[in-house]
Amino acid sequence: MPNRITNQSEGSDSVRHLNMSHEELLKSMERLSSGWRINRASDDPAALVISEQLRSRIASLNQEIENTTMMIRKYETAESVLGELRLQLRSLRVMVEAAADVTTGDSARDILQNAIAAAAERYNHLVTTASYNGAVFFGGSEGSLATLSPLAGVDISSSEAARNSVGVLDQAETDLYAAQVEIGAIQKYELEARLATLEVTEANLTASEESIRGSDTAQDVADMVRQELLMKAEIARLFHSGMNRRAIISVLFGD
């Protein structure tokens, strides 16, 4: 940083003008380097208060945006789980309908029964344990997104029992669709709508805060050039004032 010009008995007006131009030059350089018009309270006390209030509100909005985004991810994960459950139900349905065929023999029925039992166990495990950050999706407890019941009563011991079990799977599929509609509606009409509103509000407040606190680069460059020219003019005036060089150096830089 340049040394501050000190006042001397001779050329006091030039020294005062030089000091004023020097201070304004430093302010212009500070605004250009920081990108802000307000760098301290003395620059604009009232505007600084408004700017800080806006920054506090923006910080709160950013946290709300992050929280809402995390909640949307939770619902997206739950929907992915529902998609996997639908695939498992379709696989179960194919096997149960095969068992309902009267031409299916006992040995084939036994094989299907083992496969159905394993598939139903995987389905029930996913229904009861699928979670996000420790919160179960479909348990019906606090924090769950929907209620799904584990499969029960899938029996293919006979063709008639297998046909009745198709109805069990139909009901499970209906429950899945209902859960998907409920989760999708909350995600679209509540969470995503809230996120869009928060993002627009945050963008508007950020633009307002920047307009209050931000610097005008073109104006700051022009101010800096003007102050440099004023300083050069004052220095030139000193050199043409008849003062000897030693006195001028003393005026400019001090003893």
N, C-alpha and C positions, 0 to 999 in steps of 0.2 A: 504494500500500500504506500502511495507517495507520502512524503513528510508533509505535515500541515504547515502552511505558510504562516509565520508569526508576524505580528504587527511591529512596525518600527516607526520612529518619529517622522522619517521622510517617506513619502509615497504611501501614507496611511490609507488614502482612498483606494489606491490600486490594490493594496494588501487586503482591504475589506472586500472589494469586489472579487479578488482572486479566491479568498476564503469561501465566499458565497458560492462561486462557480465550482470550486473544488468539492464542497459538500453536496451540491446538486449532482455533480458528476458521479460521486460515490454512490448516491442513491439510485441513479440511473443504472449504474453497473450492477448494483445489488439486485435491482428488479430484473435485469436481464439474466443474471446468473441463477436466480431462484425461480423465475417465471411468475412471481407473485407481485402484485402492486402493494399489498400490505404485508410487511415482514415483521412489524412490531406495532404495539398499540399506538405509538405516536404518529404513525403514518395516517391512520384514520380510525380513531377509537370507536365511533358508532358502528362503522362498517365491520370492524373486527368482531364486535359483540354479535352482530347478526350472522357473520360468517361462522363463528364458533358454534352458535346455536344450530345452524344448518348442518355443520359437520357432525354434531352429536346426533341429530335426527337421521342423517345418512348412515352413520355407524349402526344405529338401531335397525334401520331398514335392511342393511346388508346382512345382519344377523337373522332377521325374519326371512329373508330370501334364502339363506343357507338352510334354516330349519324347514322351510316349505319344500325346498329341493330334496332334502333328505327324506321327507315324508312321501314325496312323489316316487322316489326310488323304492321305498318300502312297498308302495302299492304296485309298482311295476314288477317287483320281485314276486309279490303274491300272485299277480296275474300269470307270470311264468309258471308258477307252481300249479295253478289251475289248469294250464295247458297240458302239463305233464300228467295230471290226474285224469284229464279227458282221454289222453292216449291210452292210459292204463285201463280205463273203463271200456274203451272200444275193444282192446285186446281181450278183456274178460268176456265181453258180450259175444265175440266170435266163438270163444271156447264154450260158453254156456249154450249158445244156439246149436253148436255141433253136438253137444251132449243131449240136446232136446230131440235130435233126430232119432226116430224109433229104430233105425238100422244100426245105430252105434252099439257095438258089442260091449260086454262087461270089461274086457281088458283095456279097450280104448277108453271107456268111461273112467276106469281107475287112473289111467295116465292123465286124462283131462282134469280129474279131481285134484291130483297132486299139483298140476300146473296152475289151476284156478286158486287153490289154497295159497300157493306161493305169491301169485299176483295180488290176491286180496290182502295178504299180509303187507306187501310193499305199499299198496294203496293206503291202507289204514295207518301205516307208520308215517307216511307223508302227511296225511290229514292231521294226525295228532302231534307231530313234532316240527313241521315246517315253521320257521320263525325268522325274524329280522331283529337283530340286536337283542335277542333274548325274549322278544314278544311273539308268542305263537299266533299264527295267522287265523286259524279256524277253530280254536278251542272253545269259543263262546265266552271266554273270560275277559276281564278288563284289558283293553289294549288289542284284542283280536279284531280282525276286519270283517269277518263273517262267520257263520256257524255251519259246519259240515259234520255229519255223523259218520263214523266208521262203517264199513260194509258189514252187514250181518245177515244171515239167513240165505246165503248163496249155496244151494244144495242141488247136486246133479245126480243123486243116487238113482233117479229114474227119469224117464223122458218127461213125465208130468212135473216132477220136482224141478227139472231144468227149465221147463216153460214158465213155471211160477217165478223162478229166479230171474228171468228176463225182466219181470216187473220190478224186482228189487233194483236191478241195474238202471232201469228207466227212471226210477225215482231218484237214484243217486245222480244221474246225469242232469235231471231237472234241478236238483239242488246246486249242482256245479254251475249251471247257467245262471241261476238266481244270484249266486255269490259273485259271479263274474260281472253281471249287470250292476250289482250294488257297488262293487269295488271300482268298476269303470266310471260309474256316474259320479262318485265322490272325487275320483282323480280328475276327471274332466271339468266338472261344473263347480267344484269347490277348490281343490288344490291348484290346478293349473290356472284357473281364473284368478285366484288370489295371487299366484306367482306373477302373472302378467301385470296385475295392478301394482304390485310392489315394485317390479322392475321399472315400470313407467314412472312411478312416483320418485324412485331413487334417481333415475336419469334426469328428471326435471329439477329435483333439488340440487343435484350435482352441477347441472348447468347454471342454476341460479347462484350457487356458492362460488363457482369459478368466475362468473361475470362480476361478482362483488369483489373477490380477492385477486383474481387473475390480472396480470399485467398486459398492457398493449405493447407488444414488441416493437412495432413500427414507431409508435410514439416515443418509447424509451430510447430507441436508437437515435431518433431525431433529437431528443433532449440531450443525449450524451454528446452528440456531434456539436450541438449548439454550445454546450458548456465548455467543450474543448476549444472551440473557436473564441469564446469569450475570454478564456484563460490566456490563450495565445495573444489576443488583442491587448489585454492588460499588461502582459509581459513586454510586448512590443512598445507599449506606451511608456513603460518604465525605462526601456533602453533609449527612448527618444526624449526623455525628460531632462536630460543633462546631468543625471546622476552618474557618478563614476561606477565602473564595473564592480568594484569591491562592495560599494553600498547596495547595488542591485542584488548581488549574491546574498548579502546579509538580509535584505528584505525578503528574498524568495525562500531562503533555506535557514535563516537564522545563524547566529554566530556559533 
